[in-house]
Every structure is written in structure tokens, then in C-alpha cells.
Amino acid sequence: MCGIVAAAAKREVSEILLEGLRRLEYRGYDSAGIALVDNDKNLQLHKALGRVAELESAQRQRPLLGCLGIAHTRWATHGVPSAANAHPHTAGNRFAVVHNGIIENHAVLRSDLEGRGIVFLSQTDTEVIVHLIDQLRPTCSDLLATVQQVVKKLEGAYAIAVIDSDEPETLVVARDGSPLVIGLGIGEMFAGSDTLALRSVTDTFIYLEDGDIGCLKAGSYEVFDSTGATIEREVSQLEPPKKDDLLGSYDHYMLKEIHEQPQRLRDTIPPGKPPSALDFGASAAEVFSRTKAVQIIACGTSYHAGLVAKYWIEAFAKIPCSVEVASELRYREPVVVDGTLIVSISQSGETADTLAAINHLGGQGLARLAVCNVDHSAIVRASELVFLTQAGAEIGVASTKAFTTQLAALMALTDQLAGITNKNDYHGIFASAMASAPAAVTAVLALEPKIKAMANHFVAKHHALFLGRGVFYPIAMEGALKLKEISYIHAEAYPAGELKHGPLALVDSDMPVVAVAPNNALLEKLRSNLEEVRARGGELFVFADEASGFESGPGVHVLAMPHCDELAAPIAYTVALQLLSYYVAVARGTDVDKPRNLAKSVTVE
Ligand code: M6R
């Protein structure tokens, strides 16, 4: 999704901006641009369709120099991906703006500006902002005052960075509904849509709040709230970034991240130290003790982690648990009983729908717990309780290690809740499941060559069905999501028992059916469902416990999975499905780490 980098310094900033854009590439984008104010107070601009590499090549051919600049990666919402629609947008050969978010009243503003003779050069909602700045600047004392007036006219969500070639030392930034941080350097200031963009220049950040406007100069910064009053925002000092974020010898980040999972699980749940209530926050023990129900909200893969947790929480803690995609919950009036714990799950901590859903329920005085991979993120800051997964930076758009560490965290949450309602009857089984998960994943990774061979059967397919029962139904959903997002094969998941209620009509020799078949109480039920598939000529790919008795034969491909702890099995089977999707995508030649049309961090709704 769109990314912003901006800098005000006493040195050339073009390379800082380009490095920031490179660091934001993982978020997904279709075009990029950069604007600088040079020493002669001229506004200079490069925009390119495609990758940041195109911008770098433009910069090599015609270097832009300057100590004040803004840059952007765009993920199209309003208007096709094109150089004209790429940011920065400019007006009067003087002002330039980059923007994340959506200006909902852009059509009204645009038609008003066009009525006044303004000619628009793009189809974007963003361009209204820069023309409003151009129009209002003569009536305001400076750029800061102008932006303060302009944001009053905007409806929707925005994070913006603005420069004016007539004020070559001033960078103005503002946010409402889209994330934006200020990076504090020594004698230089930066802004970015996330901290990752700026980690090459600083580890010290201010997280702006909704309604904040920042005025940055090389040696100073000021923050103003929505009333225009100066405000002190907390300064956060982050740990220096880890060195293990590099691709190394792997072909793709996704493969690297799949292989990291044993260690990331150990980082999330350290061996021999199952989490206590305190690991969720100082007030967690008290909150858990009065929890009567759980409402989980999340999107995409994180939603699937929530669905798994529902099975666990209801089975072991014996309290009702609802799970809903955040984009639905945020626009309805759910009945949430007193004593409900709101649990949001998010890798990035910046997903706009999840954040909005938390805020939607937040007014009801309910406790909020974030299970999140990014400290200081918006979702973490919106929650009283936090459990940080330790997946590390996840670069591949397809979520892998974030999901399995979320499952580990949710196991720890279930353990805490069950400890209260069931007086710790289950503590031992969760502790051993959490301890066994890394080794179970290592054993699955050893099957990689076999899974790669299996993947070849999918290369020419257009559709696939994934089946699971019980807690493995959401695992099948996650397997289907992985396959569709990186291989572009249409895949759907069903609870296996639903097959004969409709989807069986789709089954023929062209429809591969992937079944998740651990050796649990539902195995025999699943076996019958798979017989129904075989009887219709469907080709089966069964991920089955080695002791389950499934055997390969004509039209049946069995991958014998190492036996593992029943509670850890959702994690282990997920890893096998991740490898299947990865190798199908590689065989089909897709852009595995940056699949088409998708963004890593979905900061607009
Ligand atoms: O950062 P989040 O966990 O909140 O993101 C939620 C989804 O956008 C994300 O899981 C998405 O579905 C992934 N591409 C799945 O691989």
C-alpha cells in the first residue's frame, strides 16, 4: 500500500528518500515519485510507473539535488496506475504533496476547483489537496498555516507531507486516519508512513495522533493538535534493527520466512517459559479474571488465526468467542455483552479496518487486547493489553511466520483464560504444545522436496478446493488464501462436511482437492468425505498424519506428515500448505513476494 518518506536536512536527501522507498517496497505499490527543492528554490520532480528502480534510473539520468524532499510509492485507489497518477502531485510549480489514504469528498472539492479554472493533471483524489494549498496560501501566513486550513476541508483518511519551494527549509506533515511518524535525526528531521522506511537514518520516532500537524525543519520540529495548539508527543527510542532481515541465500523472502518459523516460534514462546498474564500487560490478570466472552477482530490471514482461536477458547476456557472480519464489524452494531474482551490480531498493526473496528467497539468500555507483530503500531497504541508476536519483519506479502506466531500467541491466551475458568486443568497440555511446535515445524520443513514435487500437479490447474474439519477448517482456509494470493489459482476452502451440500458439484478430474487430515477424532468423518471426492473422479492431495492409514494410489497423493502434538498440529499443517503454495507459485512464475494487486500493509479501507 502507499508509502511516504520525507526529509528536511542540511545535506542532500535524495538518496535517503530513495532508500526509504526501497524499504517500503514490500508494502506493494504500482508507481513511485520524488520531489525536491533545490538550492535555487526550484521544485524538481521524478515520477515513474512501476518499481522504485525506474525512479533510480531517472535519478541517474537527471540527478535531483536538494536538502528538502518528499517521496512516495503509490498503490492505486483513485485512477489507474500511471506516471501521471503517481505522487507527488504539484501546483503552481511550487507546492508538492504526497498522500496516503482516501479523500472521500474529493469529487466535490475537485468540481469546485475546476469551476475556478484549475486544470487537473491526474485522476487521483490527492490532487485536490495540492490545489487547495495553492489556492489558500495567499490568504495564510506560511505553509504550516495553509495546511492547517486545508485539512479542515478534507473528509476521509490522510497522511500527507507537503513542501513549498518558497519555504525551502520547511516540511509540513499531517495525519488523520492514516499512519505517519516523525523521525528525529541529529540536525535533520524525517517523516514516514512507517518506521521501517527511516531506520537507515534514525531509531528515534514520534507517532503522530489523528489530527496532528507537524512542522519540521532540519534542526527543529513542532507538533500541533487539531485545535492548532502546540502539543508534546512521546518520543520513542526503538532498538536498532536486526541484521537478519536480509534475503541471504533464499530465492524469495516468503521461502526465507517459512524457514524461519521454528526460531520465530521459540522467540514468541521461549522454551521452558510459557507466558504468564503479565506478558499481556500489567492489568491482564485482572482483565482475564472478569472476561465473560471474547470478540476477535482481524482481516485476511490474521482472521484465520482468530478462527482457530475460537475452537481453542470455547473448548478449553469454556467462554463464548466470536470472530469477525473487521471490515464487516466496523459497520454494524454487534451485541457485545459486558465483560467481553476485544482481541484484535494483526501482523502490521496498521490495518485500517481492524483499527476502525477496535475504535468502533472501544466506546463501550471494553478491554482491548492486541496480538500484534509491530510494537508502537497504531493497533498496539489503541489497546490496553498487548501480546507482541516475535515474527520479526515479514517482507513477503503472503503472511507466513506472522500467522504461526499468532497461533502460538493465541494458544498462550487460551492457556491464560482456561487457567481462570478451569483452574489450570489444561496448563500442562498447552505448555507442552507450545514447547513442541518449533520441532514439529522443523520436521515438516524436512518434507520440502516431497511438497515441491506435489506442487507440480497444480501448475496447469485453474481451481482448487481445500477441505478440513474442526480447527483444521480455518487451516484449510489459510491454505486456500495462500494458494490464490501468490499463484493466482482460484482456491476455496470448505468444512469437509459441507461438501455434499453444494461444492461436490464442482469436483471432476480438473479440480484438485487438498485435504488436511491429522490423526484426530474427526479423521474417520473426513475419510468418508474424501471417498465422496474419489467417487466423482476428483484428484486428492492429502496431508495426512503418518499413522492415519492414508495411502497414495491412482488419483490420490498422500503426504505423510510427522506425528505431532494435537494442539501444535494446526501450526505444523499450515507450514506444509505454505510450502505447497510457494512451489506452485514458483512453478507458475509469479512474483511470489509481491503478488499482483496486493499490498502488505492495508492502511486504507
Ligand atoms: O497486518 P494484518 O495482519 O492486519 O493484515 C491482514 C491482512 O491484510 C493480511 O493477513 C493479508 O490477508 C495477507 N496478504 C495474507 O497473506
Boltz pocket constraint, residues with backbone or C-beta under 6 A from the ligand:
constraints:
  - pocket:
      binder: B
      contacts: [[A, 299], [A, 300], [A, 301], [A, 302], [A, 345], [A, 346], [A, 347], [A, 348], [A, 349], [A, 350], [A, 351], [A, 354], [A, 397], [A, 398], [A, 399], [A, 400], [A, 485], [A, 598], [A, 599], [A, 600], [A, 601], [A, 602]]
      max_distance: 6.0
